[in-house]
Amino acid sequence: MTLALLLALCGCRFSDRSSGGREGELSGNISLSGAFALYPITVKWAEEFQKIHPGVNIDISAGGAGKGMADALSKMVDLGMFSREVTPQEVEKGAWYIALTKDAVLPTINSANPFLKDLMMKGVTREKLEKLYVSGEITTWEELLDGKPSTKITLYTRSDACGAAAMWAAYLGVNQEDLLGLGVFGDPGVADAVKRDPLSIGYNNVGYVYDINSRRKYNKMEVLPLDLNSDGTISTDERFYETLDEVVMATMDGRYPSPPARDLYFVSRGKPEKEVVIRFIEWILTDGQQYLGDAGYVKLSDDRVAQELEKLHN
């Protein structure tokens, strides 16, 4: 669906005015910071947008959703990349937000885990993850598999305020600060920690588990499957982690639960006013959606895109 058609459907008016340069050209600067979850696709969006509008400069830095919100509210950046639901308190502080895509947070383990075969067959229930990450009742791999405790689990969580931890905590019924584990900064940090330790458990955004080119999991990385119906086995309809495309489809059709599947947003202090920023968001919600599947993200529905465009223009 074209930008003009979607704008017409949502009753929005599109202006081809530029932020500088000759009439019809677009130029200016856009600054973004925040969620690691949005960083890879935002880099891709920026590259493609700049091919169309070479007069636009886009500066992007990752640092966690908390940094994205803080930088946006203080107007340090034009847009914060944000990977959890925006709270009423943040809205009261002036936060404006717009959904762009969806992804998921996955429980991750090392592919050299000595209990891997049993884990792949039995998976792990939400209740056991709660006993691992919240109450601390489970501390060994044998307990996770209903055996006598012996081999200690190295448990990792995020040290930075971030959407991945917030969504993982929400899945377990708590807040990020309630999660147990060794704190590691950033998605890349947790992924590296899990890859180094065969006895570890962490959680990661999809983009740090799968290679977007091969569509397979990174070396030494494995997903701990969720036993969604708590029957003690991973059935065929719960087995969707082998490739990136399978995970994307499971997130899209709801087989992977929400949370930790979630919407991803741009946030700002009040609705954006800079023409170049508005045009960038418009493009992401229309032509930019074509890049999501290959990068491991889920497209918004046409109805949702129309809603978000209306939010941008009204």
C-alpha positions in Angstrom: 0.0 0.0 0.0 1.4 3.4 -1.0 2.0 6.3 1.3 -0.5 8.5 -0.4 -3.2 5.8 -0.2 -2.7 5.1 3.5 -2.7 8.8 4.3 -5.9 9.2 2.4 -7.5 6.2 4.3 -6.7 7.7 7.6 -7.8 11.2 6.5 -4.3 12.7 6.8 -2.9 15.3 4.5 0.5 14.8 3.1 2.8 17.8 2.4 5.8 17.5 0.0 7.4 20.6 1.5 11.1 20.1 2.3 13.1 21.2 5.4 15.6 22.9 3.2 17.1 22.9 -0.3 15.2 23.2 -3.6 11.5 22.6 -3.7 10.6 18.9 -3.5 13.9 18.0 -1.8 14.2 17.0 1.8 17.1 17.9 4.1 17.9 18.2 7.7 19.1 16.3 10.7 17.4 13.5 12.8 18.9 12.2 16.0 17.8 8.9 17.7 18.8 6.9 20.7 17.5 4.0 22.8 16.4 0.4 22.6 18.8 -2.2 21.3 15.7 -4.0 19.9 15.0 -1.2 17.4 18.6 -0.4 16.6 19.2 -2.8 13.7 16.0 -2.0 11.8 16.3 1.7 12.5 19.8 1.6 10.9 18.3 -0.1 7.9 15.5 2.4 7.7 17.9 5.3 7.9 20.1 3.8 5.1 17.2 3.4 2.8 15.6 6.7 3.6 18.9 8.5 2.9 19.1 6.9 -0.5 15.9 8.6 -1.4 16.8 11.8 0.5 20.6 12.2 0.5 20.3 15.6 2.1 19.1 14.1 5.3 21.6 13.2 8.1 20.5 10.6 10.6 22.4 9.9 13.8 21.5 6.7 15.7 22.9 5.3 19.0 21.8 2.3 21.1 21.8 2.4 24.9 18.5 0.8 26.1 14.9 1.9 26.1 15.4 3.8 29.3 18.0 6.0 27.7 15.8 6.5 24.7 12.9 7.8 26.8 15.2 10.0 28.9 16.9 11.5 25.9 13.5 12.1 24.1 11.9 13.7 27.2 14.9 16.0 27.7 15.0 16.7 23.9 18.6 15.5 23.7 17.3 13.6 20.6 14.4 14.0 18.2 13.2 10.4 18.7 13.8 7.7 21.3 13.7 4.1 20.3 11.5 2.4 22.8 10.6 -1.3 23.4 8.0 -1.6 26.1 4.6 0.0 26.8 4.7 3.7 27.6 3.4 4.3 31.1 0.8 6.9 32.1 3.5 8.6 34.2 5.7 9.0 31.0 2.8 10.4 29.1 2.2 12.9 32.0 5.9 14.0 31.5 5.1 14.8 27.8 5.9 11.5 26.1 4.3 11.0 22.7 4.7 7.6 21.0 4.0 5.8 17.8 4.2 2.1 17.0 6.3 0.9 14.1 6.7 -2.9 14.3 6.6 -5.9 16.7 9.2 -8.3 17.9 9.8 -10.8 20.7 12.1 -11.5 23.6 13.4 -15.1 23.8 14.9 -17.1 26.6 18.4 -18.0 25.5 20.9 -20.7 26.5 24.2 -22.0 25.2 24.1 -24.6 22.5 26.8 -26.6 24.4 24.5 -26.9 27.5 25.0 -30.5 28.8 21.2 -30.8 29.4 20.3 -29.6 25.9 18.6 -32.7 24.6 16.2 -32.9 27.6 15.6 -29.1 27.5 14.6 -29.2 23.8 12.2 -32.1 24.5 10.6 -30.7 27.7 11.1 -27.0 27.4 10.4 -24.8 30.4 7.1 -23.5 31.8 6.3 -19.9 32.8 5.9 -21.2 36.4 9.5 -22.6 36.4 10.8 -19.4 34.9 9.1 -17.5 37.7 10.8 -19.8 40.3 14.1 -19.1 38.5 13.9 -15.4 37.9 11.6 -14.1 40.7 11.4 -16.3 43.8 14.8 -18.0 43.4 13.4 -21.4 44.2 15.1 -23.0 41.3 18.9 -22.6 41.0 20.1 -25.7 39.2 19.5 -27.4 35.9 18.3 -30.6 37.5 15.6 -28.7 39.3 14.5 -27.1 36.0 14.1 -30.7 34.7 12.4 -32.0 37.9 15.6 -33.8 39.1 17.7 -33.6 42.3 19.8 -30.3 42.4 23.4 -30.5 41.4 24.5 -28.3 38.6 24.2 -24.5 39.2 22.5 -22.3 36.7 24.3 -19.0 35.8 21.4 -16.6 35.5 21.7 -13.4 33.5 19.5 -10.4 33.4 19.9 -6.8 32.1 21.6 -4.1 34.2 20.2 -1.2 32.1 16.6 0.0 32.1 15.3 -1.6 28.9 12.3 -2.9 27.1 13.6 -6.5 26.9 13.8 -6.8 30.7 10.5 -5.0 31.2 8.7 -7.4 28.9 10.4 -10.4 30.3 9.5 -9.3 33.8 5.9 -8.6 32.7 5.6 -12.1 31.4 6.6 -13.3 34.9 4.2 -10.9 36.6 6.8 -8.5 38.1 8.8 -5.4 37.3 12.4 -5.3 35.9 13.9 -4.5 39.3 12.4 -7.7 40.7 14.3 -10.0 38.3 17.1 -12.1 39.8 20.4 -12.7 38.0 23.8 -11.2 37.2 23.2 -7.8 35.5 24.8 -7.3 32.1 24.5 -4.2 30.0 22.7 -4.3 26.7 21.4 -7.0 24.4 24.9 -7.7 22.9 26.3 -8.1 26.5 23.8 -10.7 27.5 24.2 -12.6 24.2 28.0 -12.7 24.6 27.6 -13.8 28.2 25.4 -16.7 27.2 27.7 -17.7 24.4 30.6 -17.9 26.8 28.9 -20.0 29.5 27.4 -23.5 28.7 25.5 -23.4 32.0 23.8 -20.0 31.5 20.3 -18.7 30.9 19.5 -15.2 29.6 16.9 -13.5 27.4 17.5 -11.6 24.2 15.7 -9.7 21.5 15.2 -11.8 18.3 17.8 -9.8 16.4 20.6 -10.9 18.8 19.6 -14.6 18.6 19.3 -15.1 14.8 21.6 -14.1 11.9 19.4 -12.1 9.5 21.3 -13.5 6.5 21.4 -17.2 7.3 18.0 -17.0 9.2 19.6 -19.4 11.7 20.7 -19.0 15.3 24.1 -17.5 16.0 27.0 -19.9 16.8 26.7 -21.1 20.5 23.2 -19.6 20.8 20.1 -21.7 21.4 16.5 -20.8 22.4 15.1 -22.5 25.5 11.6 -23.4 24.2 8.5 -22.4 26.2 6.2 -25.2 27.3 3.1 -23.0 26.8 0.5 -25.6 27.8 2.6 -26.9 30.7 2.2 -30.6 29.7 5.9 -31.4 30.1 6.8 -31.7 26.4 7.4 -29.4 23.5 4.7 -30.3 21.0 4.7 -29.6 17.3 2.8 -26.3 17.7 5.2 -25.1 20.3 8.3 -25.9 18.1 9.0 -22.7 16.1 12.5 -21.6 17.0 14.6 -23.3 14.4 14.7 -20.4 12.0 14.1 -16.6 12.2 11.2 -16.9 9.9 9.4 -19.4 12.1 9.8 -17.1 15.1 8.5 -14.1 13.2 5.4 -16.2 12.1 4.8 -17.4 15.6 4.9 -13.8 16.9 2.6 -12.6 14.1 -0.1 -15.3 14.6 0.0 -15.2 18.4 1.5 -18.6 19.2 4.4 -16.8 21.0 2.8 -15.0 23.9 2.5 -11.3 24.5 4.4 -10.4 26.6 7.3 -11.1 25.9 6.2 -10.4 22.3 5.7 -6.6 22.1 5.2 -3.5 20.0 8.2 -1.3 19.3 7.9 2.5 19.3 9.5 5.8 18.6 8.9 8.4 21.4 9.4 12.1 21.6 8.6 15.1 23.9 5.3 16.0 22.4 4.3 15.2 18.8 7.2 15.8 16.4 7.1 19.2 14.6 10.2 19.0 12.4 9.2 18.2 8.8 12.1 15.8 8.2 11.2 13.8 11.3 7.5 13.6 10.3 8.5 12.5 6.8 10.8 9.8 8.2 8.1 8.3 10.4 5.6 8.4 7.5 8.0 6.6 5.3 8.7 3.9 8.0 5.0 3.2 8.4 4.5 2.8 4.7 7.4 2.0 2.3 9.7 1.1 5.2 7.5 -1.8 6.3 8.9 -3.8 3.4 12.2 -4.2 5.2 10.8 -5.7 8.4 10.4 -9.4 7.5 14.0 -9.9 6.3 15.3 -8.2 9.4 13.3 -10.5 11.7 10.5 -8.1 12.7 6.7 -8.2 12.3 4.8 -5.8 10.1 1.9 -3.8 11.4 -1.5 -4.5 9.9 -2.8 -2.0 7.4 -5.5 -0.9 9.9 -2.8 -0.4 12.5 -0.6 1.6 10.1 -3.6 3.8 9.3 -4.2 4.4 13.0 -0.6 5.3 13.7 -0.5 7.7 10.7 -3.6 9.4 12.0 -1.9 9.8 15.3 1.0 11.5 13.6 -1.2 14.0 11.7 -4.0 14.8 14.2 
